[in-house]
Amino acid sequence: MTLNETLNNQYEGFQAEFYDIMHTDSSDINFYIEMVKKTDGNCLEIGSGTGRILIPVARAGYKIGS
């Protein structure tokens, strides 16, 4: 397996599921929603990973760019 294949596999399957299990604290999400409120309602989520922050911000009604 090449280095690129190894790095890409970190975002699929068990590793992604394990990350979400280990990072269940959502106390920081309101911080990010408050930061987006200070903009024109659009934000750029760089490195959204499993969507732990992206999904709640989008559900709060903000437009997410990529």
C-alpha positions in Angstrom: 0.0 0.0 0.0 1.4 3.4 -0.9 1.6 6.4 1.5 -1.3 8.1 -0.4 -3.5 5.0 -0.1 -2.7 4.8 3.6 -3.5 8.5 4.3 -6.7 8.3 2.2 -7.9 5.2 4.2 -7.8 7.2 7.4 -11.1 8.9 6.4 -13.0 5.7 5.6 -14.5 2.8 7.6 -13.3 1.9 11.0 -11.0 4.9 11.5 -13.7 7.4 10.7 -16.2 5.6 12.9 -13.6 5.3 15.7 -12.9 9.0 15.6 -16.6 9.9 16.0 -16.9 7.5 19.0 -13.8 9.0 20.7 -14.9 12.6 20.0 -18.4 12.8 21.3 -18.0 16.1 23.2 -19.9 18.7 21.2 -19.4 21.6 23.6 -17.3 23.4 20.9 -20.0 23.4 18.2 -21.9 26.4 19.6 -18.6 28.3 19.4 -18.4 27.6 15.6 -22.0 28.5 15.1 -21.5 31.8 16.9 -18.4 32.5 14.7 -20.5 31.9 11.5 -23.2 34.3 12.9 -20.6 37.1 12.7 -20.2 36.6 9.0 -22.7 37.1 6.1 -24.0 33.6 6.8 -21.5 31.8 4.6 -18.5 29.8 5.8 -15.7 27.7 4.5 -15.1 24.5 6.4 -11.6 23.3 5.6 -10.9 19.7 6.4 -14.4 18.8 7.5 -13.4 15.2 8.1 -16.4 13.3 9.4 -18.7 16.3 9.6 -18.7 16.6 13.4 -18.8 20.4 13.1 -19.9 20.9 9.5 -23.3 19.1 9.9 -24.5 21.0 12.9 -23.5 24.4 11.4 -25.3 23.5 8.2 -28.4 22.4 10.2 -28.3 25.8 11.9 -29.1 27.3 8.5 -25.7 28.4 7.4 -24.3 27.9 3.9 -21.1 25.8 3.8 -18.6 26.2 1.0 -15.8 23.9 0.0 
